Amino acid sequence: MSIDTREENNHIIVYLKGRIDVHLASEIESELMKLIEQNPNKDFILNLSDVEYMSSSGLRVFVSIMRYLKERNRNLKLSNLSLAVKRVFEVVELMDMFDIYNDESDALASNR
């Protein structure tokens, strides 16, 4: 798993690449929390186009990050979900819990 970032407007865009499974979930969560703490006034977009697999542990990370940001009046947006990742969200019926966008530009343009 690799994590790259870039900043645009009031957003930190995080590019996750690889697998998000039970073995990597806590490491990914720690890295995301560091980014959130380092950027206290920014909203976050997770671009998931290069995530090839995600387990329920990955979902737990996203729920945890989303709740943490919401408690601080900040937003988490997900973009570019691969079919495999989108299917995981659909199976556990979490599509409505997250702000999900087809691509990064839609996420940036959204006022949510």
PAZAPA-4460 file (N, C-alpha, C; in steps of 0.05 Angstrom, whole numbers, plus 32768, in hexadecimal, padded with zeros to 4 digits):
% residues 112
    n_x    n_y    n_z   ca_x   ca_y   ca_z    c_x    c_y    c_z   seq   type   mol
   8011   7FE8   8000   8000   8000   8000   8012   8018   8000     1      M     A
   800B   802B   7FEF   8019   8045   7FEF   8004   805C   7FF2     2      S     A
   800D   8072   7FFD   7FFC   8089   8001   800B   80A1   7FF6     3      I     A
   7FFF   80AF   7FE3   8009   80C8   7FD9   7FF4   80DE   7FDD     4      D     A
   7FFD   80F7   7FDF   7FEA   810D   7FE3   7FF0   8124   7FD2     5      T     A
   7FDC   8135   7FCF   7FDF   814F   7FC3   7FCA   8161   7FCF     6      R     A
   7FCE   817B   7FCE   7FBC   818E   7FD9   7FAF   819E   7FC2     7      E     A
   7F95   81A2   7FC4   7F87   81B3   7FB0   7F71   81C1   7FBF     8      E     A
   7F71   81DC   7FBD   7F5D   81EC   7FCA   7F5E   81E5   7FE8     9      N     A
   7F47   81DF   7FF3   7F45   81D8   8010   7F45   81BA   8015    10      N     A
   7F51   81AB   8002   7F50   818E   8004   7F6C   8182   8003    11      H     A
   7F6F   816D   8012   7F86   815B   800F   7F7C   8143   8001    12      I     A
   7F88   813D   7FEA   7F80   8126   7FDA   7F94   8110   7FE0    13      I     A
   7F89   80FA   7FE8   7F9A   80E3   7FF0   7F96   80CD   7FDB    14      V     A
   7FAC   80C3   7FD0   7FAC   80AE   7FBC   7FB6   8095   7FCA    15      Y     A
   7FA3   8082   7FCD   7FAA   8068   7FD9   7FAF   8054   7FC2    16      L     A
   7FC3   8044   7FC5   7FC9   8030   7FB0   7FD0   8015   7FBD    17      K     A
   7FC4   8000   7FB3   7FC9   7FE6   7FBC   7FB1   7FD9   7FCA    18      G     A
   7FB6   7FCA   7FDF   7FA2   7FBC   7FED   7F9D   7FC9   8009    19      R     A
   7F84   7FC9   8011   7F7D   7FD2   802C   7F71   7FBA   803A    20      I     A
   7F81   7FAC   804A   7F77   7F94   8057   7F7E   7F95   8075    21      D     A
   7F78   7F80   8083   7F7B   7F80   80A0   7F99   7F85   80A8    22      V     A
   7FAB   7F7D   8097   7FC8   7F80   809D   7FD1   7F9D   809A    23      H     A
   7FC4   7FAC   808A   7FCD   7FC8   8084   7FBA   7FDD   808F    24      L     A
   7FA2   7FD6   8098   7F8E   7FEA   809F   7F98   7FFD   80B5    25      A     A
   7FA4   7FF2   80CA   7FAC   8004   80E0   7FC2   8017   80D7    26      S     A
   7FD4   800E   80C6   7FEA   801F   80BC   7FDE   8035   80AA    27      E     A
   7FCA   802E   809A   7FBD   8042   8089   7FAE   8056   809A    28      I     A
   7FA0   804D   80AE   7F92   805F   80BF   7FA5   8072   80CE    29      E     A
   7FBB   8068   80D7   7FCF   8079   80E4   7FDA   808F   80D1    30      S     A
   7FE0   8087   80B9   7FEA   809A   80A5   7FD5   80AF   809F    31      E     A
   7FBC   80A7   809B   7FA7   80BA   8096   7FA2   80CD   80AD    32      L     A
   7FA3   80C3   80C5   7FA0   80D4   80DD   7FB6   80E8   80DF    33      M     A
   7FCF   80E0   80D9   7FE5   80F3   80D9   7FE0   810A   80C5    34      K     A
   7FD7   8103   80AD   7FD0   8117   8099   7FBA   812A   80A2    35      L     A
   7FA6   811F   80AF   7F90   812F   80B9   7F9A   8142   80CE    36      I     A
   7FAA   8139   80E0   7FB5   814A   80F6   7FC7   815F   80EA    37      E     A
   7FD6   8159   80D6   7FE9   816C   80C9   7FDA   8181   80B9    38      Q     A
   7FC1   817C   80B2   7FB2   818E   80A1   7F97   8194   80AF    39      N     A
   7F97   81A3   80C5   7F7F   81A5   80D6   7F67   81B4   80C9    40      P     A
   7F6B   81C2   80B4   7F55   81D1   80A8   7F4D   81C7   808C    41      N     A
   7F56   81AF   8085   7F51   81A5   806A   7F3D   818E   806B    42      K     A
   7F2E   818C   8055   7F1D   8175   8050   7F2E   8160   8041    43      D     A
   7F24   8147   8041   7F34   8132   8034   7F24   8124   801E    44      F     A
   7F33   811E   8009   7F28   810D   7FF3   7F3A   80F5   7FF2    45      I     A
   7F2F   80DD   7FF3   7F3E   80C4   7FEF   7F39   80BB   7FD3    46      L     A
   7F4D   80BB   7FC2   7F4B   80B1   7FA7   7F52   8093   7FA8    47      N     A
   7F3F   8082   7FA1   7F43   8066   7FA5   7F46   8057   7F8A    48      L     A
   7F4E   8065   7F75   7F4F   8059   7F5B   7F64   8042   7F5A    49      S     A
   7F79   8043   7F6A   7F8E   802F   7F6A   7F8C   801B   7F81    50      D     A
   7F75   801B   7F8F   7F71   8007   7FA4   7F65   7FEE   7F97    51      V     A
   7F75   7FD9   7F97   7F6D   7FC0   7F89   7F5C   7FAE   7F9A    52      E     A
   7F5D   7FB1   7FB5   7F4E   7FA0   7FC7   7F4A   7FAE   7FE1    53      Y     A
   7F32   7FAB   7FEC   7F2D   7FB7   8006   7F1B   7FA4   8017    54      M     A
   7F24   7F9E   802F   7F15   7F8D   8041   7F04   7F9E   8053    55      S     A
   7EF5   7F91   8065   7EE5   7F9F   8078   7EF6   7FB0   808B    56      S     A
   7F0F   7FA8   808F   7F22   7FB8   809F   7F26   7FD4   8092    57      S     A
   7F27   7FD4   8077   7F2A   7FEE   8069   7F11   7FFF   806D    58      G     A
   7EFA   7FF3   806C   7EE1   8001   8071   7EE1   800E   808D    59      L     A
   7EEB   7FFF   80A0   7EEC   8009   80BC   7EFE   8021   80BD    60      R     A
   7F14   8021   80AF   7F26   8039   80AE   7F17   8051   80A3    61      V     A
   7F09   804D   808D   7EFB   8063   8080   7EE5   806E   8092    62      F     A
   7ED6   805D   80A0   7EC1   8066   80B2   7ECD   8075   80C9    63      V     A
   7EE3   806B   80D4   7EF1   8079   80EA   7EFB   8095   80E2    64      S     A
   7F07   8096   80CA   7F12   80B0   80C0   7EFB   80C3   80BB    65      I     A
   7EE5   80BA   80AF   7ECE   80CB   80A9   7EC2   80D6   80C3    66      M     A
   7EBF   80C5   80D7   7EB3   80CF   80F0   7EC6   80E3   80FE    67      R     A
   7EDF   80DE   80FD   7EF3   80F0   8109   7EF1   810C   80FC    68      Y     A
   7EF0   810C   80E1   7EEF   8125   80D3   7ED4   8133   80D8    69      L     A
   7EBE   8124   80D7   7EA3   8130   80DC   7EA2   813E   80F7    70      K     A
   7EAE   8131   810B   7EAE   813D   8127   7EBC   8158   8127    71      E     A
   7ECD   815D   8113   7EDC   8175   8112   7ED1   8187   80FB    72      R     A
   7EB9   8182   80F2   7EAC   8191   80DD   7EBC   8192   80C3    73      N     A
   7EC7   817B   80BD   7ED7   8178   80A4   7ECB   8161   8095    74      R     A
   7ED3   815E   807B   7EC7   814B   806A   7EDA   8136   805F    75      N     A
   7ECF   811E   805B   7EDE   8109   804D   7ECE   8102   8034    76      L     A
   7EDB   8103   801D   7ECF   80FB   8004   7EDF   80E4   7FF8    77      K     A
   7ED1   80D2   7FEC   7EDE   80BB   7FDE   7EDA   80BF   7FC0    78      L     A
   7EEF   80B9   7FB1   7EEC   80BB   7F94   7EFA   80A4   7F86    79      S     A
   7EF2   80A0   7F6D   7EFF   808D   7F5B   7EFF   8071   7F66    80      N     A
   7EE9   8068   7F71   7EE8   804D   7F7C   7EEA   8039   7F66    81      L     A
   7EFC   8025   7F68   7EFD   8010   7F55   7EE4   7FFE   7F59    82      S     A
   7EDE   7FEE   7F46   7EC6   7FDD   7F48   7EC7   7FCB   7F60    83      L     A
   7EDF   7FC0   7F66   7EE2   7FAE   7F7D   7EDC   7FBD   7F97    84      A     A
   7EE7   7FD5   7F9A   7EE3   7FE4   7FB2   7EC6   7FEE   7FB4    85      V     A
   7EBA   7FF6   7F9E   7E9F   7FFF   7F9E   7E8C   7FE8   7FA7    86      K     A
   7E93   7FD1   7F9E   7E83   7FB9   7FA5   7E83   7FB4   7FC3    87      R     A
   7E9A   7FB8   7FD0   7E9C   7FB4   7FED   7E89   7FC8   7FFB    88      V     A
   7E89   7FE1   7FF2   7E77   7FF5   7FFE   7E5A   7FED   7FFA    89      F     A
   7E54   7FE3   7FE2   7E38   7FDC   7FDD   7E2F   7FC4   7FED    90      E     A
   7E40   7FB0   7FF0   7E39   7F97   7FFE   7E33   7F9E   801C    91      V     A
   7E42   7FAF   8028   7E3D   7FB6   8044   7E2B   7FCE   8047    92      V     A
   7E20   7FD7   8031   7E0C   7FED   8030   7E17   8007   803D    93      E     A
   7E2F   800F   8036   7E3B   8028   8040   7E3D   803E   802B    94      L     A
   7E32   8039   8013   7E33   804D   7FFE   7E27   8068   8007    95      M     A
   7E11   8067   8016   7E04   8080   801E   7E12   808D   8036    96      D     A
   7E23   8080   8044   7E30   808B   805B   7E47   809E   8053    97      M     A
   7E52   809A   803B   7E69   80AA   8031   7E61   80BC   801A    98      F     A
   7E70   80D1   8017   7E6E   80E2   7FFF   7E80   80D6   7FEA    99      D     A
   7E74   80C9   7FD7   7E83   80BA   7FC2   7E80   80C7   7FA7   100      I     A
   7E96   80CC   7F99   7E96   80D9   7F80   7EA3   80C8   7F6A   101      Y     A
   7E9A   80CB   7F52   7EA5   80BC   7F3C   7EC3   80C2   7F37   102      N     A
   7EC9   80DC   7F3A   7EE5   80E3   7F36   7EED   80FA   7F48   103      D     A
   7F06   80FF   7F49   7F12   8113   7F5B   7F07   812F   7F55   104      E     A
   7F03   8136   7F3C   7EF9   8151   7F35   7EDD   8155   7F40   105      S     A
   7ECC   8141   7F3F   7EB1   8143   7F4A   7EB3   8147   7F68   106      D     A
   7EC5   8139   7F75   7EC8   813C   7F93   7ED1   8158   7F9A   107      A     A
   7EE4   8162   7F8A   7EEE   817E   7F8F   7ED8   8193   7F8B   108      L     A
   7EC8   818E   7F77   7EB3   81A2   7F70   7E9B   81A1   7F83   109      A     A
   7E98   818C   7F92   7E81   8189   7FA4   7E84   819B   7FBC   110      S     A
   7E6D   81A6   7FC5   7E6D   81B8   7FDC   7E67   81A9   7FF6   111      N     A
   7E65   8190   7FF5   7E5F   8180   800E   7E77   8181   8020   112      R     A
***
